[in-house]
Each structure stands twice: as structure tokens, then as C-alpha cells.
Amino acid sequence: MTDHAQGTAPHSTPGVETVPAAWTKTELARHPQRPNLMDFIDAIFTDFSEIHGDRLFGDDPAMTCGFARFDGEEVMVIGTRKGRATKEKMARRFGMPNPEGYRKALRCMKIAEKFRRPILLIVDVPAAYPGVEAEERGQGEAIARNLLEMARLKVPTISVVTGEGGSGGALALAVADRVLILENAIYSVIPPEGCAAIMWRDASKRDKAAEAMRVMAKDVKELGCVDDIVPEPGNGAHEDPAVAAELLAEKLRWHLNELRSFSTDELLKRRYEKFRNIAQFYTA
């Protein structure tokens, strides 16, 4: 496997500026041919049946939810949907949900809980949609409600960051028993460009920001923000989406089997302790 895939900085060449590994990973996480939600659904699950609407405002195209079968077992699949072609990306706001998207996701989680079905979440989102209309309809409340309700769901939950895991937009789908991340995905409190614009008043320092925020899979694993890293084929999932899906399915299978062995009380206790212990500070 190359340095590029391993997450180490590329070999430097005299007179040529080296691109930090964290920014290289960020570009891979945003690769236009990287497998998206529907690619994973088609490859890993069968009998997918989509559920629409939040029963409060409307149906958010940036969030897709529905029942499907995984190894013959019925599960609820929920994920952000960026789209592929430019027109579709614009229609889906590049995967950034409005409040009704998060409320639809929560509605589906509650349905899964009612019927005792595991919940599998696929996260690839730069951030929650920042438009005025989103704020008017209660974006902050919708995200906060998901955090609260996910913390006490009585069924196994697994969340996977497959590309970008950005800010509250990702966290609203990631208060799960197990949080996984693909090898070349990123998970951060803010996109690197936004961090650079705030810290240095210069968005072009995005590579410096990405390095400082420790956005790479191996970094967030060390920080305890994720539980496991899903390997990718070659130099990234975009090179062989079918193999990438197989590798993800293997991890989902392993973690789901383990979560099934816990009682409901133990599941809730472990989830509580997991998130209580994430915010551990240290000095290098």
C-alpha cells in the first residue's frame, strides 16, 4: 500500500512543497467518484424500501431512509445523500440536510426501535445546511433532538463515516453504539476551510487547519471519537467501490453480531459511558 493510502505524508522532493497528509485525506474523502450512500445500499443490502417525509414539514432529498435486509435480517438504513451529477448535487444541497432531514431520520429511528430492528447510519456530509430557511425551521433544535434521542434508543446502532463527517451535521447521525470510519474519510468539528478562515483569516490555509484539527481516521481513532477504521482498497474506495463495500460489510457484520449479545440495559449503559469518556484532553 502506498504512502498516500496509509495516511503518511508523501515523500518530499527538494524544492517542492509537501502536501500535508491530512489535506490529502480530505481531498480523498471528497473525491467525486467515491462510493456514495446509494452505492453502498445497492452493494451491501437487499430489498431496500425508502421512507419519505418527516410528517411535520416535508421530505428532505439530502437524507435517505428506509428498511432493507442485511444478511437476510431486516435493518433500518439511514444516510446523507450528496448525489453524483451536478444537477442532482444541487437538488440534494450536496448532502447537507435541512431540519426536516434530521427529523425524518429520527422518525425512522423510532420506527426501527418500535419493531426492534438494528439501525445502520451512513454519514457523508460537509455540515448541516446553513441557509436561513434551515434556521427558521429549527436546525439547531433538530440536531439537538437527534443527539438526545439517539443516546437512548433501545436497539443496536452503528454509524459509519464514509466520506466527510462534518460538524453537527454528522454528529446528529453518530451518537451510536459503534462509530466506524473509512480509512480515507475525515471527521471534524468544522471543514478545514472554515477553520482556516476563522483562525488565520485565510481559507487557503486549509491544509494547515486540517493537520491541526487531526481530521484523519487514525487521529480520531486515537482520540476515541470512533471505534474502528474500515480499510479501503488501493489508494482509496473510488478505485474499487465493490471491494470497498465488501470491506465495510465485513465490519458491519462483526460489530452488529457483537452488539446483539448485549441486553438492552447493557447496550444503553455502554453507549452512555462511551460518549461520557470521549472528551479527554491531553498535551503532546
C-alpha positions as a Markdown table, in Angstrom:
| # | Residue | x | y | z |
|---|---|---|---|---|
| 1 | Met | 0.0 | 0.0 | 0.0 |
| 2 | Thr | 1.3 | 3.4 | -0.9 |
| 3 | Asp | 2.1 | 6.3 | 1.5 |
| 4 | His | -0.9 | 8.0 | 0.1 |
| 5 | Ala | -3.3 | 5.2 | 1.3 |
| 6 | Gln | -1.5 | 4.8 | 4.6 |
| 7 | Gly | -2.1 | 8.5 | 5.6 |
| 8 | Thr | 1.6 | 9.4 | 5.9 |
| 9 | Ala | 3.0 | 12.4 | 4.2 |
| 10 | Pro | 4.2 | 11.8 | 0.6 |
| 11 | His | 8.0 | 11.6 | 0.1 |
| 12 | Ser | 9.4 | 15.1 | -0.2 |
| 13 | Thr | 11.3 | 16.3 | -3.2 |
| 14 | Pro | 13.9 | 19.1 | -2.8 |
| 15 | Gly | 12.4 | 22.4 | -3.9 |
| 16 | Val | 8.8 | 21.1 | -3.9 |
| 17 | Glu | 6.4 | 21.9 | -1.1 |
| 18 | Thr | 5.0 | 18.7 | 0.5 |
| 19 | Val | 1.2 | 18.5 | 0.9 |
| 20 | Pro | 0.2 | 17.6 | 4.5 |
| 21 | Ala | -1.3 | 14.1 | 4.8 |
| 22 | Ala | -4.4 | 15.5 | 6.5 |
| 23 | Trp | -5.3 | 17.6 | 3.4 |
| 24 | Thr | -4.5 | 14.6 | 1.1 |
| 25 | Lys | -7.0 | 12.6 | 3.1 |
| 26 | Thr | -9.6 | 15.5 | 2.9 |
| 27 | Glu | -9.3 | 15.5 | -0.9 |
| 28 | Leu | -9.8 | 11.7 | -1.0 |
| 29 | Ala | -12.8 | 12.0 | 1.3 |
| 30 | Arg | -14.3 | 14.4 | -1.2 |
| 31 | His | -13.3 | 12.5 | -4.4 |
| 32 | Pro | -16.1 | 12.8 | -6.9 |
| 33 | Gln | -16.1 | 9.1 | -7.7 |
| 34 | Arg | -16.0 | 8.0 | -4.0 |
| 35 | Pro | -18.8 | 5.5 | -3.3 |
| 36 | Asn | -21.9 | 7.3 | -2.0 |
| 37 | Leu | -24.9 | 6.2 | 0.0 |
| 38 | Met | -26.8 | 4.5 | -2.8 |
| 39 | Asp | -23.6 | 2.7 | -4.0 |
| 40 | Phe | -23.3 | 1.1 | -0.6 |
| 41 | Ile | -27.0 | 0.4 | -0.3 |
| 42 | Asp | -27.0 | -1.4 | -3.7 |
| 43 | Ala | -23.8 | -3.4 | -2.9 |
| 44 | Ile | -24.5 | -4.4 | 0.7 |
| 45 | Phe | -28.2 | -4.5 | 1.3 |
| 46 | Thr | -31.2 | -6.1 | -0.5 |
| 47 | Asp | -34.9 | -5.2 | -0.6 |
| 48 | Phe | -34.4 | -1.5 | 0.2 |
| 49 | Ser | -37.7 | 0.3 | 0.7 |
| 50 | Glu | -37.4 | 4.0 | 1.1 |
| 51 | Ile | -39.5 | 6.0 | 3.7 |
| 52 | His | -40.3 | 9.6 | 2.9 |
| 53 | Gly | -41.2 | 12.7 | 4.9 |
| 54 | Asp | -40.9 | 13.9 | 8.5 |
| 55 | Arg | -44.7 | 14.4 | 8.9 |
| 56 | Leu | -44.0 | 17.9 | 10.0 |
| 57 | Phe | -42.8 | 19.9 | 7.0 |
| 58 | Gly | -41.7 | 17.8 | 4.1 |
| 59 | Asp | -39.3 | 15.3 | 2.5 |
| 60 | Asp | -35.6 | 16.3 | 2.5 |
| 61 | Pro | -33.8 | 14.9 | -0.5 |
| 62 | Ala | -30.4 | 15.2 | 1.3 |
| 63 | Met | -31.5 | 12.4 | 3.7 |
| 64 | Thr | -32.5 | 8.9 | 2.6 |
| 65 | Cys | -34.0 | 6.4 | 5.0 |
| 66 | Gly | -35.6 | 3.0 | 4.6 |
| 67 | Phe | -35.8 | -0.6 | 5.6 |
| 68 | Ala | -33.5 | -3.1 | 3.9 |
| 69 | Arg | -32.1 | -6.6 | 4.5 |
| 70 | Phe | -28.5 | -7.2 | 5.6 |
| 71 | Asp | -27.5 | -10.9 | 5.5 |
| 72 | Gly | -31.3 | -11.6 | 5.4 |
| 73 | Glu | -32.0 | -9.6 | 8.6 |
| 74 | Glu | -34.2 | -6.5 | 8.4 |
| 75 | Val | -32.5 | -3.3 | 9.4 |
| 76 | Met | -33.1 | 0.4 | 9.1 |
| 77 | Val | -30.7 | 2.2 | 6.8 |
| 78 | Ile | -30.3 | 6.0 | 7.2 |
| 79 | Gly | -27.8 | 8.2 | 5.4 |
| 80 | Thr | -27.0 | 11.6 | 3.9 |
| 81 | Arg | -27.1 | 11.7 | 0.1 |
| 82 | Lys | -24.9 | 14.0 | -1.9 |
| 83 | Gly | -25.8 | 12.9 | -5.4 |
| 84 | Arg | -23.4 | 12.4 | -8.3 |
| 85 | Ala | -24.2 | 14.7 | -11.3 |
| 86 | Thr | -24.1 | 18.4 | -10.8 |
| 87 | Lys | -27.8 | 18.9 | -11.1 |
| 88 | Glu | -28.5 | 16.1 | -8.5 |
| 89 | Lys | -25.9 | 17.5 | -6.1 |
| 90 | Met | -27.6 | 20.9 | -6.2 |
| 91 | Ala | -31.1 | 19.4 | -5.7 |
| 92 | Arg | -29.7 | 17.5 | -2.7 |
| 93 | Arg | -27.7 | 20.5 | -1.4 |
| 94 | Phe | -24.5 | 18.5 | -1.7 |
| 95 | Gly | -25.8 | 16.2 | 1.0 |
| 96 | Met | -26.4 | 18.9 | 3.7 |
| 97 | Pro | -29.7 | 18.2 | 5.4 |
| 98 | Asn | -32.4 | 20.7 | 6.4 |
| 99 | Pro | -34.2 | 20.2 | 9.8 |
| 100 | Glu | -36.8 | 18.1 | 8.1 |
| 101 | Gly | -34.0 | 15.7 | 7.1 |
| 102 | Tyr | -32.9 | 15.1 | 10.6 |
| 103 | Arg | -36.5 | 14.8 | 11.8 |
| 104 | Lys | -37.2 | 12.3 | 9.0 |
| 105 | Ala | -34.1 | 10.3 | 10.2 |
| 106 | Leu | -35.3 | 10.4 | 13.8 |
| 107 | Arg | -38.8 | 9.3 | 12.8 |
| 108 | Cys | -37.3 | 6.3 | 11.0 |
| 109 | Met | -35.1 | 5.5 | 14.0 |
| 110 | Lys | -38.2 | 5.4 | 16.2 |
| 111 | Ile | -39.9 | 3.1 | 13.7 |
| 112 | Ala | -36.9 | 0.8 | 13.9 |
| 113 | Glu | -36.9 | 0.9 | 17.7 |
| 114 | Lys | -40.6 | 0.0 | 17.7 |
| 115 | Phe | -40.1 | -3.1 | 15.6 |
| 116 | Arg | -36.8 | -4.0 | 17.4 |
| 117 | Arg | -34.6 | -3.5 | 14.2 |
| 118 | Pro | -30.9 | -2.5 | 14.2 |
| 119 | Ile | -30.1 | 0.9 | 12.8 |
| 120 | Leu | -27.2 | 1.4 | 10.4 |
| 121 | Leu | -26.3 | 5.0 | 9.5 |
| 122 | Ile | -24.1 | 6.2 | 6.6 |
| 123 | Val | -22.6 | 9.6 | 7.1 |
| 124 | Asp | -21.0 | 11.7 | 4.3 |
| 125 | Val | -21.9 | 15.4 | 4.9 |
| 126 | Pro | -19.8 | 18.6 | 5.0 |
| 127 | Ala | -22.1 | 20.1 | 7.6 |
| 128 | Ala | -25.8 | 20.7 | 8.2 |
| 129 | Tyr | -27.3 | 23.1 | 5.7 |
| 130 | Pro | -26.5 | 26.7 | 6.8 |
| 131 | Gly | -29.3 | 28.5 | 4.9 |
| 132 | Val | -31.7 | 31.0 | 6.5 |
| 133 | Glu | -34.7 | 28.7 | 5.9 |
| 134 | Ala | -32.9 | 25.9 | 7.9 |
| 135 | Glu | -32.5 | 28.2 | 10.8 |
| 136 | Glu | -36.1 | 29.4 | 10.5 |
| 137 | Arg | -37.3 | 25.8 | 10.7 |
| 138 | Gly | -35.2 | 25.0 | 13.8 |
| 139 | Gln | -31.9 | 23.4 | 12.6 |
| 140 | Gly | -30.3 | 23.6 | 16.0 |
| 141 | Glu | -33.2 | 22.0 | 17.7 |
| 142 | Ala | -33.5 | 19.2 | 15.2 |
| 143 | Ile | -29.8 | 18.3 | 15.6 |
| 144 | Ala | -30.0 | 18.5 | 19.4 |
| 145 | Arg | -33.2 | 16.4 | 19.4 |
| 146 | Asn | -31.4 | 13.7 | 17.4 |
| 147 | Leu | -28.4 | 13.7 | 19.9 |
| 148 | Leu | -30.8 | 13.2 | 22.8 |
| 149 | Glu | -33.0 | 10.5 | 21.2 |
| 150 | Met | -30.1 | 8.5 | 19.7 |
| 151 | Ala | -28.5 | 8.4 | 23.1 |
| 152 | Arg | -31.4 | 6.3 | 24.5 |
| 153 | Leu | -32.5 | 4.2 | 21.5 |
| 154 | Lys | -33.1 | 0.6 | 22.7 |
| 155 | Val | -31.8 | -1.1 | 19.6 |
| 156 | Pro | -28.2 | -1.6 | 18.3 |
| 157 | Thr | -26.9 | 1.4 | 16.3 |
| 158 | Ile | -23.9 | 1.6 | 14.1 |
| 159 | Ser | -22.8 | 4.8 | 12.3 |
| 160 | Val | -20.2 | 4.9 | 9.5 |
| 161 | Val | -18.4 | 8.0 | 8.3 |
| 162 | Thr | -17.7 | 7.1 | 4.6 |
| 163 | Gly | -16.5 | 10.5 | 3.3 |
| 164 | Glu | -16.9 | 13.8 | 5.2 |
| 165 | Gly | -18.1 | 13.8 | 8.8 |
| 166 | Gly | -18.6 | 17.5 | 9.3 |
| 167 | Ser | -19.7 | 19.2 | 12.4 |
| 168 | Gly | -23.2 | 18.8 | 13.9 |
| 169 | Gly | -24.4 | 17.7 | 10.6 |
| 170 | Ala | -22.6 | 14.4 | 11.1 |
| 171 | Leu | -22.9 | 14.2 | 14.9 |
| 172 | Ala | -26.7 | 14.2 | 14.6 |
| 173 | Leu | -26.4 | 10.7 | 13.0 |
| 174 | Ala | -23.4 | 9.5 | 15.0 |
| 175 | Val | -24.5 | 9.1 | 18.6 |
| 176 | Ala | -24.3 | 5.3 | 18.1 |
| 177 | Asp | -23.1 | 2.2 | 19.9 |
| 178 | Arg | -20.3 | 1.9 | 17.4 |
| 179 | Val | -18.9 | 4.7 | 15.2 |
| 180 | Leu | -16.8 | 3.5 | 12.3 |
| 181 | Ile | -14.8 | 5.5 | 9.7 |
| 182 | Leu | -13.4 | 4.5 | 6.4 |
| 183 | Glu | -9.7 | 4.7 | 6.1 |
| 184 | Asn | -9.6 | 7.8 | 3.9 |
| 185 | Ala | -12.6 | 9.6 | 5.4 |
| 186 | Ile | -12.4 | 12.6 | 7.7 |
| 187 | Tyr | -14.3 | 13.6 | 10.9 |
| 188 | Ser | -14.1 | 17.1 | 12.3 |
| 189 | Val | -15.9 | 19.8 | 14.1 |
| 190 | Ile | -15.7 | 22.1 | 11.1 |
| 191 | Pro | -14.5 | 21.8 | 7.5 |
| 192 | Pro | -10.8 | 22.8 | 7.2 |
| 193 | Glu | -11.6 | 25.8 | 5.0 |
| 194 | Gly | -13.9 | 27.1 | 7.7 |
| 195 | Cys | -11.3 | 26.6 | 10.4 |
| 196 | Ala | -8.7 | 28.4 | 8.4 |
| 197 | Ala | -11.0 | 31.3 | 7.7 |
| 198 | Ile | -11.6 | 31.7 | 11.5 |
| 199 | Met | -8.1 | 31.0 | 12.8 |
| 200 | Trp | -6.0 | 32.7 | 10.2 |
| 201 | Arg | -8.5 | 34.8 | 8.3 |
| 202 | Asp | -7.3 | 32.9 | 5.2 |
| 203 | Ala | -9.2 | 29.9 | 3.8 |
| 204 | Ser | -6.2 | 29.0 | 1.7 |
| 205 | Lys | -4.5 | 27.7 | 4.9 |
| 206 | Arg | -6.9 | 24.8 | 4.8 |
| 207 | Asp | -4.1 | 22.2 | 4.7 |
| 208 | Lys | -2.6 | 23.7 | 7.9 |
| 209 | Ala | -6.1 | 23.6 | 9.5 |
| 210 | Ala | -6.7 | 20.0 | 8.5 |
| 211 | Glu | -3.4 | 19.0 | 10.1 |
| 212 | Ala | -4.1 | 20.9 | 13.3 |
| 213 | Met | -7.6 | 19.6 | 13.7 |
| 214 | Arg | -6.4 | 16.0 | 13.4 |
| 215 | Val | -9.2 | 15.1 | 11.0 |
| 216 | Met | -7.8 | 11.8 | 9.7 |
| 217 | Ala | -9.2 | 8.4 | 10.6 |
| 218 | Lys | -6.2 | 7.3 | 12.6 |
| 219 | Asp | -6.3 | 10.6 | 14.6 |
| 220 | Val | -10.0 | 10.4 | 15.5 |
| 221 | Lys | -9.5 | 6.8 | 16.5 |
| 222 | Glu | -6.7 | 7.8 | 18.8 |
| 223 | Leu | -8.9 | 10.5 | 20.3 |
| 224 | Gly | -11.7 | 8.0 | 20.9 |
| 225 | Cys | -14.2 | 9.6 | 18.6 |
| 226 | Val | -14.6 | 6.5 | 16.5 |
| 227 | Asp | -14.4 | 2.8 | 17.5 |
| 228 | Asp | -12.9 | 1.2 | 14.3 |
| 229 | Ile | -11.4 | 2.0 | 11.0 |
| 230 | Val | -12.6 | 0.3 | 7.8 |
| 231 | Pro | -9.8 | -0.4 | 5.4 |
| 232 | Glu | -10.1 | 0.8 | 1.7 |
| 233 | Pro | -8.7 | -0.9 | -1.4 |
| 234 | Gly | -5.6 | 0.5 | -3.2 |
| 235 | Asn | -5.4 | 4.3 | -3.0 |
| 236 | Gly | -9.0 | 4.8 | -2.0 |
| 237 | Ala | -12.5 | 3.4 | -2.2 |
| 238 | His | -13.1 | 5.2 | -5.5 |
| 239 | Glu | -10.6 | 2.8 | -7.2 |
| 240 | Asp | -12.8 | -0.3 | -6.4 |
| 241 | Pro | -16.2 | 0.5 | -4.9 |
| 242 | Ala | -17.2 | -3.1 | -4.9 |
| 243 | Val | -14.3 | -4.2 | -2.7 |
| 244 | Ala | -14.8 | -1.1 | -0.5 |
| 245 | Ala | -18.4 | -2.2 | 0.0 |
| 246 | Glu | -17.3 | -5.7 | 0.9 |
| 247 | Leu | -14.8 | -4.4 | 3.4 |
| 248 | Leu | -17.5 | -2.2 | 5.0 |
| 249 | Ala | -20.0 | -5.1 | 5.1 |
| 250 | Glu | -17.4 | -7.3 | 7.0 |
| 251 | Lys | -17.0 | -4.6 | 9.7 |
| 252 | Leu | -20.8 | -4.1 | 9.9 |
| 253 | Arg | -21.3 | -7.8 | 10.3 |
| 254 | Trp | -18.7 | -8.2 | 13.0 |
| 255 | His | -19.9 | -5.2 | 15.1 |
| 256 | Leu | -23.6 | -6.0 | 14.7 |
| 257 | Asn | -23.0 | -9.6 | 15.9 |
| 258 | Glu | -21.2 | -8.3 | 19.0 |
| 259 | Leu | -23.9 | -5.7 | 19.8 |
| 260 | Arg | -26.6 | -8.4 | 19.6 |
| 261 | Ser | -25.0 | -10.2 | 22.5 |
| 262 | Phe | -25.8 | -7.2 | 24.9 |
| 263 | Ser | -29.0 | -6.8 | 26.8 |
| 264 | Thr | -30.9 | -3.5 | 26.3 |
| 265 | Asp | -29.7 | -2.2 | 29.7 |
| 266 | Glu | -26.1 | -3.1 | 28.9 |
| 267 | Leu | -26.4 | -1.5 | 25.5 |
| 268 | Leu | -27.6 | 1.8 | 26.9 |
| 269 | Lys | -25.0 | 1.7 | 29.7 |
| 270 | Arg | -22.1 | 1.1 | 27.3 |
| 271 | Arg | -23.4 | 3.9 | 24.9 |
| 272 | Tyr | -23.6 | 6.3 | 27.8 |
| 273 | Glu | -20.1 | 5.5 | 29.1 |
| 274 | Lys | -18.7 | 5.7 | 25.6 |
| 275 | Phe | -19.8 | 9.3 | 25.0 |
| 276 | Arg | -19.0 | 10.4 | 28.5 |
| 277 | Asn | -15.4 | 9.4 | 28.0 |
| 278 | Ile | -14.7 | 10.9 | 24.6 |
| 279 | Ala | -13.7 | 14.4 | 25.7 |
| 280 | Gln | -10.3 | 13.5 | 27.2 |
| 281 | Phe | -7.8 | 16.3 | 26.9 |
| 282 | Tyr | -4.0 | 15.9 | 26.8 |
| 283 | Thr | -0.9 | 17.8 | 25.8 |
| 284 | Ala | 1.5 | 16.4 | 23.2 |
